[in-house]
Amino acid sequence: MATPKSRKADPRFYYKGSTLKQLRAFCQIARLGSVSRAAEALFLSQPAVSLQLGALEREFGHQLFERYGRRLTLSREGQELYDLARPLVDGLDSLHTDFRERLRGLDAGELNIAAGSSTIQYLLPELVGQFRGQHPDVRLRLHNVTGKDGLAQVRSDAVDLAVGSMIDVPNDIDYAPVYRFEPTLILPLDHPLAERKNLTLSDLSPYGLILPPKRLTTYRLIDLVFQQHKVPYTVAL
């Protein structure tokens, strides 16, 4: 019975490893500077890694490394390929871990919080840190908005809660205090009132005040206090 003659393998297809495996071997050689060390890191034999590198060089048509003594250094073309391949290889290598993390996040849910810039910068970091310690799988998203916009987002279910100062809370929204603070007057050391104690609103009246923008609740609170005590005041800035 006649049998067909075995054909000599085409050198171009001598090694048929996947491109991903070739790129992974290439990146390890670039990082470690030798085929043998790359083989150890990849738990492969040195000839297997050499074949992967050779296949990649044939595919791209360029020598990817130059040898200096016992160390391999990227050629100019190799450096260009490494810059392109490294994020791809790193991303694929971490794909399973990242995917599991995403799934855990989906299972745990997401908490959206609306707050102003000062609240996000000065008040929330400690609270967020405590929350993450207790609920590490919950994803947190902060939305930087003013007080009124925060309430509007709560009503529309765009966020789960809002954090900020409020003069009064509408009846359709539940609230709970998370922080209490005493307003503080800040003066230059050489200001006429700096040495005075037990200052009153009337003492402040002759001097211009630096206040937050009118759209913020803090400004409205200060204005309300002066109005309630019928004390005039001047806004310098």
Backbone as numpy.savetxt, mean C-alpha at the origin, in Angstrom:
# Nx Ny Nz CAx CAy CAz Cx Cy Cz
9.17 -57.01 -40.69 8.31 -55.82 -40.69 9.19 -54.60 -40.69
8.94 -53.75 -41.62 9.78 -52.57 -41.73 9.35 -51.53 -40.71
10.31 -50.86 -40.20 10.04 -49.78 -39.25 10.67 -48.51 -39.77
10.06 -47.36 -39.54 10.64 -46.11 -40.02 11.94 -45.83 -39.30
12.86 -45.24 -40.03 14.13 -44.88 -39.43 13.93 -43.75 -38.43
14.60 -43.84 -37.33 14.50 -42.76 -36.33 15.18 -41.52 -36.86
14.47 -40.38 -36.74 15.02 -39.13 -37.24 15.88 -38.47 -36.19
16.93 -37.86 -36.66 17.82 -37.15 -35.75 17.10 -35.93 -35.20
17.19 -35.75 -33.92 16.48 -34.62 -33.28 17.02 -33.29 -33.78
16.11 -32.36 -34.03 16.50 -31.02 -34.44 17.15 -30.33 -33.25
18.36 -29.77 -33.41 19.03 -29.13 -32.27 18.20 -28.03 -31.64
17.34 -27.41 -32.45 16.55 -26.30 -31.90 15.57 -26.79 -30.84
15.24 -28.09 -30.90 14.26 -28.62 -29.96 14.88 -29.67 -29.05
16.21 -29.55 -28.87 16.89 -30.54 -28.04 16.33 -30.52 -26.62
16.11 -29.32 -26.12 15.50 -29.22 -24.79 14.16 -28.53 -24.91
13.12 -29.21 -24.47 11.77 -28.70 -24.69 11.12 -28.22 -23.40
11.91 -27.67 -22.50 11.35 -27.14 -21.27 10.49 -25.92 -21.56
9.58 -25.62 -20.66 8.70 -24.47 -20.85 9.49 -23.18 -20.70
8.96 -22.14 -21.31 9.63 -20.85 -21.24 9.72 -20.35 -19.80
8.69 -20.64 -19.01 8.72 -20.20 -17.62 9.88 -20.84 -16.87
10.08 -22.14 -17.06 11.19 -22.81 -16.39 12.53 -22.23 -16.85
12.63 -21.94 -18.14 13.86 -21.36 -18.67 14.12 -19.98 -18.07
13.08 -19.18 -18.00 13.23 -17.83 -17.43 13.56 -17.90 -15.95
12.96 -18.85 -15.24 13.26 -18.99 -13.82 14.73 -19.38 -13.62
15.22 -20.30 -14.43 16.63 -20.69 -14.35 17.53 -19.52 -14.71
17.17 -18.79 -15.75 17.94 -17.63 -16.18 18.04 -16.59 -15.06
16.92 -16.30 -14.40 16.92 -15.29 -13.32 17.75 -15.76 -12.13
17.71 -17.03 -11.82 18.52 -17.54 -10.71 20.01 -17.45 -11.03
20.38 -17.76 -12.26 21.79 -17.63 -12.64 22.23 -16.18 -12.53
21.37 -15.27 -12.98 21.70 -13.84 -12.90 21.87 -13.40 -11.46
21.02 -13.89 -10.56 21.10 -13.49 -9.16 22.32 -14.09 -8.47
22.62 -15.36 -8.76 23.64 -16.09 -8.01 24.99 -16.12 -8.70
25.03 -15.84 -10.00 26.31 -15.72 -10.69 26.91 -17.02 -11.16
26.20 -18.14 -11.04 26.75 -19.41 -11.53 25.62 -20.39 -11.78
25.88 -21.32 -12.71 24.89 -22.34 -13.03 24.75 -23.32 -11.87
25.85 -23.66 -11.23 25.80 -24.64 -10.15 24.99 -24.13 -8.97
25.19 -22.88 -8.59 24.43 -22.33 -7.47 22.95 -22.18 -7.83
22.68 -21.82 -9.08 21.29 -21.74 -9.52 20.63 -23.11 -9.48
21.37 -24.14 -9.87 20.83 -25.50 -9.84 20.48 -25.91 -8.41
21.35 -25.57 -7.46 21.06 -25.89 -6.06 19.81 -25.18 -5.58
19.67 -23.90 -5.95 18.51 -23.13 -5.51 17.22 -23.67 -6.11
17.30 -24.21 -7.32 16.11 -24.71 -8.02 15.88 -26.20 -7.78
16.79 -26.85 -7.04 16.71 -28.29 -6.79 16.71 -29.07 -8.11
17.60 -28.64 -9.02 17.77 -29.30 -10.30 19.23 -29.68 -10.47
19.48 -30.53 -11.46 20.87 -30.86 -11.77 21.49 -29.72 -12.57
22.80 -29.61 -12.50 23.49 -28.56 -13.24 23.28 -28.69 -14.75
23.36 -29.91 -15.33 23.10 -30.03 -16.77 21.70 -29.57 -17.17
20.70 -29.82 -16.31 19.33 -29.39 -16.63 19.25 -27.88 -16.72
19.89 -27.18 -15.78 19.87 -25.72 -15.80 20.64 -25.20 -17.01
21.75 -25.84 -17.35 22.52 -25.43 -18.52 21.69 -25.58 -19.79
20.93 -26.67 -19.88 20.07 -26.88 -21.04 18.97 -25.82 -21.12
18.42 -25.46 -19.99 17.39 -24.42 -19.98 17.95 -23.09 -20.46
19.14 -22.76 -19.99 19.77 -21.52 -20.42 20.08 -21.56 -21.91
20.60 -22.69 -22.38 20.91 -22.80 -23.81 19.68 -22.66 -24.67
18.56 -23.27 -24.24 17.32 -23.16 -24.99 16.84 -21.72 -25.05
17.00 -21.00 -23.95 16.56 -19.60 -23.91 17.42 -18.74 -24.82
18.72 -18.97 -24.82 19.61 -18.21 -25.69 19.31 -18.48 -27.16
18.98 -19.72 -27.50 18.63 -20.02 -28.88 17.31 -19.37 -29.26
16.38 -19.35 -28.32 15.07 -18.77 -28.61 15.17 -17.27 -28.90
15.99 -16.57 -28.11 16.11 -15.12 -28.28 17.25 -14.73 -29.21
18.11 -15.67 -29.53 19.16 -15.39 -30.50 20.29 -14.53 -29.99
20.54 -14.55 -28.68 21.62 -13.74 -28.11 22.28 -14.50 -26.98
23.56 -14.22 -26.79 24.25 -14.73 -25.61 23.85 -13.87 -24.42
23.36 -14.52 -23.38 22.79 -13.78 -22.25 23.78 -13.55 -21.12
24.88 -14.28 -21.10 25.87 -14.13 -20.04 27.28 -14.04 -20.62
28.14 -13.38 -19.88 29.57 -13.36 -20.16 30.29 -13.89 -18.94
31.35 -14.65 -19.18 32.06 -15.28 -18.07 33.28 -14.45 -17.69
33.39 -14.14 -16.40 34.56 -13.46 -15.84 35.11 -14.35 -14.73
36.16 -15.09 -15.07 36.68 -16.06 -14.11 35.66 -17.16 -13.91
35.27 -17.37 -12.67 34.30 -18.42 -12.37 32.88 -17.88 -12.26
32.72 -16.58 -12.48 31.41 -15.97 -12.31 30.80 -15.59 -13.66
29.49 -15.82 -13.77 28.74 -15.42 -14.96 28.11 -14.06 -14.71
28.27 -13.16 -15.67 27.71 -11.82 -15.58 26.81 -11.58 -16.77
25.72 -10.91 -16.55 24.77 -10.64 -17.63 25.42 -9.84 -18.75
25.17 -10.25 -19.98 25.57 -9.44 -21.12 24.60 -8.27 -21.24
24.85 -7.39 -22.20 23.95 -6.25 -22.38 22.54 -6.73 -22.71
22.46 -7.72 -23.62 21.15 -8.27 -23.97 20.54 -9.03 -22.80
21.40 -9.73 -22.06 20.91 -10.47 -20.90 20.32 -9.56 -19.85
20.93 -8.39 -19.65 20.42 -7.44 -18.67 19.03 -6.94 -19.06
18.86 -6.68 -20.36 17.55 -6.24 -20.84 16.49 -7.32 -20.59
16.84 -8.56 -20.90 15.88 -9.65 -20.68 15.61 -9.85 -19.19
16.63 -9.71 -18.37 16.46 -9.89 -16.92 15.51 -8.84 -16.35
15.66 -7.60 -16.81 14.78 -6.54 -16.32 13.32 -6.83 -16.67
13.11 -7.47 -17.82 11.74 -7.81 -18.23 11.24 -9.08 -17.54
12.12 -10.05 -17.38 11.70 -11.36 -16.88 11.55 -11.41 -15.37
12.35 -10.65 -14.64 12.36 -10.76 -13.18 10.99 -10.52 -12.56
10.27 -9.41 -12.90 8.95 -9.24 -12.27 7.96 -10.32 -12.67
8.10 -10.86 -13.89 7.20 -11.93 -14.31 7.44 -13.20 -13.50
8.71 -13.57 -13.36 9.05 -14.78 -12.61 8.68 -14.62 -11.14
9.02 -13.46 -10.55 8.69 -13.24 -9.14 7.19 -13.28 -8.92
6.45 -12.67 -9.86 5.00 -12.66 -9.72 4.39 -14.04 -9.83
4.88 -14.83 -10.78 4.35 -16.18 -10.94 4.75 -17.09 -9.78
5.97 -16.90 -9.27 6.41 -17.72 -8.14 5.57 -17.46 -6.90
5.09 -16.23 -6.76 4.28 -15.89 -5.58 2.78 -15.96 -5.86
2.42 -16.46 -7.04 1.02 -16.45 -7.45 0.14 -17.24 -6.49
0.56 -18.44 -6.12 -0.28 -19.28 -5.25 -0.47 -18.62 -3.88
0.62 -18.08 -3.33 0.52 -17.43 -2.02 -0.38 -16.21 -2.09
-0.18 -15.39 -3.12 -0.99 -14.18 -3.27 -2.46 -14.54 -3.48
-2.69 -15.60 -4.25 -4.07 -16.02 -4.51 -4.75 -16.46 -3.22
-4.04 -17.22 -2.40 -4.62 -17.66 -1.13 -4.90 -16.47 -0.22
-4.00 -15.48 -0.25 -4.22 -14.28 0.56 -5.47 -13.54 0.10
-5.63 -13.46 -1.23 -6.82 -12.79 -1.76 -8.09 -13.53 -1.34
-8.04 -14.85 -1.40 -9.22 -15.62 -1.00 -9.54 -15.43 0.47
-8.50 -15.38 1.30 -8.74 -15.14 2.73 -9.37 -13.78 2.93
-8.91 -12.80 2.14 -9.48 -11.47 2.24 -10.94 -11.44 1.83
-11.27 -12.23 0.78 -12.66 -12.28 0.36 -13.53 -12.91 1.43
-13.02 -13.97 2.06 -13.78 -14.63 3.12 -13.95 -13.72 4.33
-12.90 -12.96 4.64 -12.94 -12.13 5.84 -13.77 -10.87 5.62
-13.83 -10.38 4.40 -14.60 -9.19 4.11 -13.75 -7.93 4.09
-14.42 -6.81 3.98 -13.75 -5.52 3.83 -14.48 -4.48 4.66
-13.72 -3.60 5.29 -14.29 -2.53 6.10 -13.90 -1.19 5.50
-14.89 -0.40 5.11 -14.67 0.91 4.52 -14.98 1.99 5.54
-14.02 2.91 5.73 -14.14 3.96 6.74 -13.98 5.32 6.07
-14.90 6.23 6.33 -14.82 7.60 5.85 -14.30 8.49 6.98
-13.35 9.37 6.65 -12.78 10.26 7.67 -12.06 11.40 6.97
-11.86 12.50 7.71 -11.13 13.63 7.18 -9.63 13.42 7.26
-8.89 14.34 6.65 -7.43 14.20 6.56 -6.78 14.15 7.93
-7.15 15.06 8.83 -6.53 15.09 10.16 -6.85 13.83 10.95
-8.08 13.36 10.83 -8.46 12.13 11.54 -7.66 10.94 11.03
-7.50 10.85 9.72 -6.73 9.74 9.13 -5.27 9.82 9.55
-4.74 11.04 9.61 -3.31 11.20 9.88 -2.97 11.04 11.35
-3.82 11.55 12.24 -3.44 11.62 13.65 -4.22 10.67 14.57
-5.47 10.41 14.26 -6.29 9.62 15.17 -6.38 8.15 14.78
-6.59 7.88 13.52 -6.86 6.51 13.09 -5.68 5.55 13.14
-4.42 5.99 12.95 -3.34 5.00 12.93 -3.33 4.05 14.13
-3.51 4.58 15.33 -3.51 3.72 16.52 -4.71 2.79 16.52
-5.88 3.32 16.18 -7.09 2.50 16.16 -7.01 1.43 15.07
-6.49 1.82 13.90 -6.34 0.86 12.81 -5.37 -0.25 13.20
-4.28 0.13 13.89 -3.32 -0.87 14.34 -3.94 -1.88 15.29
-4.76 -1.38 16.22 -5.45 -2.28 17.15 -6.42 -3.20 16.41
-7.12 -2.64 15.44 -8.09 -3.44 14.69 -7.40 -4.52 13.88
-6.30 -4.17 13.23 -5.57 -5.16 12.43 -5.03 -6.29 13.31
-4.63 -5.94 14.53 -4.16 -6.98 15.43 -5.24 -7.98 15.80
-6.48 -7.50 15.89 -7.60 -8.37 16.26 -8.24 -9.05 15.05
-8.16 -8.39 13.88 -8.80 -8.92 12.67 -7.82 -8.81 11.49
-6.78 -9.62 11.47 -5.73 -9.47 10.45 -6.20 -9.78 9.03
-7.29 -10.53 8.87 -7.73 -10.92 7.53 -8.70 -9.92 6.91
-9.18 -8.95 7.68 -10.12 -7.97 7.15 -9.36 -6.87 6.42
-9.80 -6.58 5.21 -9.17 -5.51 4.44 -9.79 -4.17 4.84
-8.94 -3.19 5.08 -9.39 -1.85 5.47 -9.19 -0.88 4.32
-10.20 -0.06 4.08 -10.08 1.00 3.07 -10.53 2.31 3.69
-9.67 3.32 3.60 -9.98 4.64 4.15 -10.38 5.58 3.03
-11.47 6.31 3.25 -11.97 7.27 2.26 -11.81 8.67 2.86
-11.00 9.50 2.23 -10.70 10.83 2.74 -11.79 11.81 2.31
-12.71 12.11 3.23 -13.82 13.01 2.94 -14.09 13.88 4.17
-14.82 14.97 3.99 -15.22 15.82 5.11 -16.42 15.19 5.83
-16.79 15.80 6.97 -17.82 15.23 7.82 -19.15 14.99 7.12
-19.67 16.01 6.41 -20.96 15.86 5.75 -20.91 14.79 4.67
-19.82 14.78 3.91 -19.69 13.78 2.86 -19.58 12.38 3.46
-18.95 12.28 4.63 -18.84 10.99 5.30 -20.21 10.45 5.69
-21.06 11.33 6.23 -22.42 10.91 6.59 -23.21 10.50 5.35
-23.01 11.24 4.26 -23.71 10.89 3.02 -23.28 9.52 2.52
-22.00 9.20 2.67 -21.52 7.89 2.23 -22.04 6.77 3.13
-22.20 7.07 4.42 -22.79 6.07 5.32 -24.23 5.79 4.91
-24.98 6.85 4.61 -26.38 6.68 4.22 -26.53 5.90 2.91
-25.59 6.10 2.00 -25.68 5.43 0.69 -25.01 4.06 0.69
-24.51 3.64 1.85 -23.82 2.35 1.98 -22.52 2.29 1.20
-21.95 3.44 0.87 -20.65 3.45 0.20 -19.54 3.11 1.19
-19.76 3.41 2.48 -18.81 3.05 3.53 -19.59 2.40 4.67
-18.85 1.74 5.54 -19.49 1.08 6.68 -19.65 2.01 7.88
-18.73 2.94 8.03 -18.81 3.89 9.14 -17.99 5.12 8.82
-18.24 6.19 9.56 -17.50 7.44 9.41 -16.94 7.84 10.77
-15.76 8.43 10.76 -15.11 8.88 11.99 -14.81 10.36 11.84
-15.23 11.16 12.83 -14.96 12.59 12.76 -15.70 13.33 13.85
-15.45 14.65 13.90 -16.13 15.51 14.88 -17.50 15.90 14.34
-18.49 15.94 15.23 -19.84 16.31 14.83 -20.47 17.18 15.90
-21.15 18.21 15.46 -21.87 19.07 16.40 -23.12 18.35 16.89
-23.85 17.77 15.99 -25.00 16.95 16.35 -25.10 15.80 15.35
-25.63 14.69 15.83 -25.73 13.50 15.00 -27.19 13.33 14.57
-27.44 13.13 13.27 -28.82 12.93 12.81 -29.46 11.71 13.46
-30.78 11.75 13.55 -31.50 10.67 14.23 -31.41 9.34 13.50
-31.12 9.36 12.20 -31.11 8.12 11.43 -29.76 7.42 11.46
-28.81 7.92 12.24 -27.47 7.34 12.29 -27.08 7.07 13.74
-26.61 5.87 14.01 -26.10 5.52 15.33 -24.65 5.98 15.45
-24.24 6.31 16.67 -22.86 6.76 16.85 -22.35 6.31 18.21
-21.04 6.31 18.34 -20.38 5.99 19.62 -19.07 6.76 19.67
-18.71 7.34 20.82 -17.44 8.09 20.92 -16.24 7.15 20.86
-15.23 7.54 20.10 -13.99 6.76 20.04 -12.81 7.54 20.63
-12.98 8.86 20.78 -11.87 9.66 21.28 -12.41 10.98 21.82
-11.85 11.43 22.92 -12.22 12.73 23.49 -10.96 13.59 23.61
-11.09 14.86 23.29 -9.94 15.76 23.38 -10.40 17.14 23.81
-9.50 17.86 24.44 -9.76 19.22 24.87 -9.14 20.19 23.86
-9.93 21.14 23.34 -9.35 22.13 22.43 -8.22 22.89 23.11
-7.19 23.19 22.37 -5.99 23.84 22.92 -5.69 25.11 22.15
-5.36 26.16 22.88 -4.95 27.42 22.28 -3.43 27.41 22.12
-2.96 27.63 20.90 -1.52 27.62 20.61 -1.07 29.06 20.36
-0.05 29.50 21.11 0.43 30.88 21.02 1.94 30.91 20.84
2.47 31.95 20.20 3.93 32.15 20.21 4.39 32.45 21.64
5.64 32.16 21.94 6.15 32.37 23.30 6.12 33.83 23.71
6.24 34.73 22.74 6.27 36.16 23.07 4.90 36.82 22.92
3.84 36.03 22.80 2.50 36.60 22.65 2.06 37.20 23.99
1.30 38.32 23.96 0.84 38.95 25.21 0.04 38.03 26.12
-0.62 37.03 25.56 -1.43 36.13 26.38 -0.67 34.88 26.83
0.58 34.75 26.41 1.32 33.51 26.69 1.52 33.29 28.18
1.68 34.35 28.95 1.93 34.22 30.39 0.65 34.24 31.21
-0.48 34.48 30.55 -1.75 34.55 31.28 -2.28 33.17 31.58
-3.00 33.03 32.68 -3.66 31.78 33.03 -5.16 32.01 33.09
-5.91 30.93 32.94 -7.37 31.01 33.00 -7.92 32.00 31.98
-7.53 31.83 30.73 -8.00 32.71 29.67 -9.48 32.49 29.40
-10.15 33.57 28.99 -11.55 33.50 28.61 -11.67 33.81 27.12
-12.86 33.59 26.58 -13.09 33.91 25.17 -12.92 35.40 24.92
-13.30 36.21 25.89 -13.15 37.67 25.75 -11.68 38.07 25.63
-10.80 37.32 26.30 -9.37 37.62 26.19 -8.86 37.39 24.77
-9.48 36.45 24.06 -9.05 36.14 22.69 -9.63 37.08 21.66
-10.69 37.75 22.00 -11.43 38.55 21.03 -10.58 39.58 20.29
-9.64 40.30 20.94 -8.89 41.33 20.22 -7.88 40.77 19.21
-7.61 39.49 19.27 -6.53 38.92 18.46 -7.11 38.06 17.32
-6.46 38.14 16.19 -6.88 37.31 15.06 -6.57 35.84 15.31
-7.48 34.97 14.92 -7.33 33.53 15.14 -7.00 32.82 13.83
-6.18 31.80 13.92 -5.91 30.92 12.78 -6.78 29.67 12.97
-7.75 29.49 12.09 -8.74 28.43 12.24 -8.73 27.49 11.04
-9.30 26.31 11.21 -9.44 25.39 10.07 -10.39 25.97 9.03
-10.44 25.42 7.83 -11.39 25.89 6.82 -12.84 25.81 7.31
-13.68 26.68 6.81 -15.06 26.76 7.27 -15.85 25.48 7.01
-15.44 24.71 6.02 -16.19 23.50 5.69 -16.02 22.40 6.74
-15.03 22.54 7.62 -14.75 21.49 8.59 -15.55 21.70 9.87
-15.87 20.60 10.53 -16.66 20.65 11.76 -15.94 21.40 12.86
-14.62 21.31 12.91 -13.85 22.00 13.95 -14.10 23.50 13.91
-14.14 24.06 12.71 -14.43 25.49 12.58 -15.84 25.77 13.10
-16.80 24.97 12.75 -18.17 25.20 13.17 -18.31 25.09 14.68
-17.54 24.19 15.31 -17.58 24.06 16.76 -17.05 25.33 17.43
-15.93 25.85 16.93 -15.35 27.07 17.51 -16.31 28.24 17.32
-16.86 28.36 16.12 -17.80 29.44 15.85 -19.02 29.34 16.77
-19.50 28.13 17.00 -20.67 27.94 17.85 -20.39 28.39 19.28
-19.21 28.08 19.80 -18.86 28.47 21.16 -18.83 29.99 21.30
-18.21 30.66 20.35 -18.16 32.13 20.41 -19.56 32.72 20.28
-20.38 32.15 19.40 -21.74 32.66 19.21 -22.58 32.46 20.48
-22.44 31.30 21.12 -23.21 31.03 22.32 -22.87 31.99 23.45
-21.60 32.41 23.53 -21.18 33.34 24.58 -21.23 34.79 24.12
-21.70 35.00 22.89 -21.86 36.34 22.32 -20.56 37.14 22.39
-19.48 36.47 22.02 -18.16 37.11 21.99 -17.72 37.22 20.54
-17.42 38.43 20.07 -16.94 38.58 18.69 -15.51 38.05 18.55
-15.19 37.60 17.36 -13.82 37.13 17.11 -13.44 37.44 15.68
-12.15 37.44 15.43 -11.63 37.77 14.10 -10.80 36.59 13.58
-11.04 36.22 12.33 -10.26 35.16 11.70 -9.13 35.79 10.91
-7.90 35.54 11.35 -6.74 36.08 10.64 -6.34 35.21 9.45
-6.58 33.93 9.58 -6.20 33.00 8.52 -7.09 31.76 8.59
